[in-house]
Amino acid sequence: MPVSVSAPEHYAVHRLLLPTMRFRTPRGQAKRSNEVAQASALSSVLLVVCPDELAAVWAEARK
């Protein structure tokens, strides 16, 4: 069965942007902190491994 997986840099940017869209509920707050932690961990690795790709995806997301 084929599976579609996002590029790591796309996933990291998605995880950074998603918390800004969360509702201010207790469940949203819990999810928000988890998403920020995931984005931080992944982004710190991607900044070393593929900084240009991460920068390009971030620039595209900010348009």
Residue frames as a rotation matrix with the C-alpha (Angstrom) as fourth column:
MET 1
0.582 0.813 0.000 0.00
0.813 -0.582 0.000 0.00
0.000 0.000 -1.000 0.00
PRO 2
-0.241 -0.689 0.683 1.58
0.636 -0.644 -0.425 3.32
0.733 0.332 0.594 -1.08
VAL 3
0.444 0.285 -0.849 2.04
0.853 -0.424 0.304 5.91
-0.273 -0.860 -0.431 1.63
SER 4
0.350 -0.280 0.894 2.58
0.415 -0.809 -0.416 9.61
0.840 0.517 -0.167 1.10
VAL 5
0.353 -0.343 -0.870 5.03
0.899 -0.132 0.417 11.25
-0.258 -0.930 0.262 3.52
SER 6
0.992 0.015 0.126 5.75
0.044 -0.971 -0.236 14.98
0.119 0.240 -0.964 3.67
ALA 7
0.120 -0.985 0.124 9.29
0.353 -0.075 -0.932 16.24
0.928 0.156 0.339 3.33
PRO 8
-0.052 -0.170 -0.984 10.76
0.991 0.110 -0.071 16.87
0.120 -0.979 0.163 6.80
GLU 9
-0.932 -0.347 -0.103 11.17
0.356 -0.929 -0.099 20.59
-0.061 -0.129 0.990 6.17
HIS 10
-0.474 0.848 0.236 7.51
-0.212 -0.370 0.904 20.91
0.855 0.379 0.355 5.18
TYR 11
0.260 0.551 -0.793 6.46
0.621 0.534 0.574 19.02
0.740 -0.641 -0.203 8.29
ALA 12
-0.451 -0.526 -0.721 8.61
0.891 -0.311 -0.331 21.24
-0.050 -0.792 0.609 10.53
VAL 13
-0.971 0.121 0.205 7.15
-0.075 -0.973 0.220 24.45
0.226 0.198 0.954 9.10
HIS 14
-0.114 0.980 -0.163 3.64
-0.012 0.163 0.987 23.03
0.993 0.114 -0.007 9.37
ARG 15
0.173 0.124 -0.977 4.28
0.883 0.420 0.209 22.25
0.437 -0.899 -0.037 13.04
LEU 16
-0.797 -0.486 -0.358 5.54
0.591 -0.749 -0.299 25.78
-0.123 -0.449 0.885 13.61
LEU 17
-0.851 0.481 0.213 2.51
-0.298 -0.775 0.558 27.41
0.433 0.411 0.802 12.00
LEU 18
-0.244 0.823 -0.514 -0.19
0.369 0.569 0.735 25.13
0.897 -0.010 -0.442 13.37
PRO 19
-0.404 0.109 -0.908 -0.02
0.914 0.008 -0.405 26.37
-0.037 -0.994 -0.103 16.99
THR 20
-0.968 0.040 -0.249 -0.89
-0.033 -0.999 -0.035 29.88
-0.251 -0.026 0.968 15.84
MET 21
-0.556 0.802 -0.218 -4.21
-0.484 -0.100 0.869 28.55
0.675 0.589 0.444 14.56
ARG 22
-0.608 0.300 -0.735 -5.17
0.593 0.788 -0.169 26.57
0.528 -0.539 -0.656 17.67
PHE 23
0.371 0.805 0.464 -8.14
0.026 -0.508 0.861 27.63
0.928 -0.307 -0.209 19.71
ARG 24
-0.556 -0.568 0.607 -7.50
-0.536 -0.314 -0.784 28.79
0.636 -0.761 -0.130 23.25
THR 25
0.708 0.705 0.041 -8.92
-0.536 0.499 0.681 25.73
0.459 -0.504 0.731 24.98
PRO 26
0.383 -0.592 0.710 -7.13
-0.690 0.327 0.645 23.42
-0.614 -0.737 -0.283 27.43
ARG 27
0.572 -0.150 0.807 -6.91
0.423 0.896 -0.133 20.73
-0.703 0.417 0.576 24.76
GLY 28
0.889 -0.234 0.394 -5.66
0.271 -0.424 -0.864 23.26
0.369 0.875 -0.313 22.21
GLN 29
0.623 -0.681 0.384 -3.04
-0.780 -0.577 0.243 24.48
0.056 -0.451 -0.891 24.68
ALA 30
0.374 -0.465 0.803 -1.78
-0.249 0.783 0.570 20.92
-0.894 -0.412 0.177 25.23
LYS 31
0.673 -0.086 0.734 -1.58
0.671 0.487 -0.559 20.27
-0.310 0.869 0.386 21.50
ARG 32
0.924 -0.305 0.230 0.10
-0.150 -0.843 -0.516 23.62
0.351 0.443 -0.825 20.95
SER 33
0.451 -0.802 0.390 2.97
-0.800 -0.170 0.575 22.89
-0.395 -0.572 -0.719 23.33
ASN 34
0.321 -0.289 0.902 3.46
0.214 0.950 0.228 19.44
-0.922 0.120 0.367 21.78
GLU 35
0.812 0.042 0.582 3.55
0.583 -0.035 -0.812 20.87
-0.014 0.998 -0.053 18.25
VAL 36
0.815 -0.552 0.174 6.04
-0.533 -0.833 -0.146 23.57
0.226 0.027 -0.974 19.24
ALA 37
0.301 -0.711 0.636 8.30
-0.553 0.413 0.724 20.95
-0.777 -0.569 -0.268 20.87
GLN 38
0.447 -0.086 0.890 8.16
0.570 0.795 -0.210 18.75
-0.689 0.601 0.405 17.78
ALA 39
0.922 -0.070 0.381 8.87
0.283 -0.547 -0.787 21.68
0.264 0.834 -0.485 15.47
SER 40
0.684 -0.695 0.220 11.77
-0.720 -0.595 0.358 22.82
-0.118 -0.403 -0.908 17.62
ALA 41
0.232 -0.594 0.770 13.40
-0.180 0.752 0.634 19.40
-0.956 -0.286 0.068 17.71
LEU 42
0.493 0.021 0.870 12.99
0.747 0.502 -0.436 18.78
-0.446 0.865 0.232 13.99
SER 43
0.966 -0.083 0.244 14.02
0.072 -0.822 -0.565 22.30
0.248 0.564 -0.788 12.98
SER 44
0.573 -0.804 0.159 17.22
-0.632 -0.310 0.710 22.18
-0.521 -0.507 -0.686 15.01
VAL 45
0.027 -0.530 0.847 18.32
0.315 0.809 0.496 19.10
-0.949 0.254 0.189 13.05
LEU 46
0.565 0.278 0.777 17.16
0.806 0.016 -0.591 20.46
-0.176 0.961 -0.215 9.69
LEU 47
0.949 -0.262 -0.176 19.08
-0.268 -0.963 -0.012 23.71
-0.166 0.059 -0.984 10.25
VAL 48
0.041 -0.970 0.238 22.24
-0.531 0.180 0.828 21.61
-0.846 -0.160 -0.508 10.26
VAL 49
-0.246 -0.111 0.963 21.32
0.424 0.881 0.210 18.99
-0.872 0.460 -0.170 7.63
CYS 50
-0.368 0.196 0.909 19.43
0.918 -0.078 0.389 21.04
0.147 0.978 -0.151 5.02
PRO 51
-0.413 0.182 -0.892 19.24
0.479 -0.790 -0.383 24.72
-0.774 -0.586 0.239 5.97
ASP 52
-0.937 0.027 -0.349 18.57
-0.288 -0.627 0.724 25.94
-0.199 0.779 0.595 2.42
GLU 53
-0.644 0.739 -0.197 15.55
0.335 0.504 0.796 23.68
0.687 0.447 -0.573 1.96
LEU 54
-0.204 0.551 -0.809 14.13
0.970 0.000 -0.244 24.70
-0.134 -0.835 -0.534 5.34
ALA 55
-0.625 -0.096 -0.774 14.62
0.153 -0.988 -0.001 28.39
-0.765 -0.119 0.633 4.52
ALA 56
-0.951 0.271 -0.148 12.90
-0.204 -0.192 0.960 27.97
0.232 0.943 0.238 1.15
VAL 57
-0.378 0.851 -0.365 9.88
0.694 0.521 0.497 26.23
0.613 -0.066 -0.787 2.67
TRP 58
-0.253 0.244 -0.936 9.65
0.822 -0.457 -0.341 28.87
-0.511 -0.856 -0.085 5.43
ALA 59
-0.854 -0.109 -0.509 9.80
-0.123 -0.908 0.401 31.68
-0.506 0.405 0.762 2.85
GLU 60
-0.799 0.591 -0.110 7.05
0.035 0.228 0.973 30.02
0.600 0.774 -0.203 0.80
ALA 61
-0.250 0.721 -0.646 4.85
0.921 0.383 0.071 29.56
0.299 -0.578 -0.760 3.86
ARG 62
-0.407 0.021 -0.913 5.14
0.590 -0.757 -0.280 33.21
-0.697 -0.653 0.295 4.82
LYS 63
-0.985 0.041 0.170 3.81
0.120 -0.545 0.830 34.45
0.127 0.838 0.531 1.46
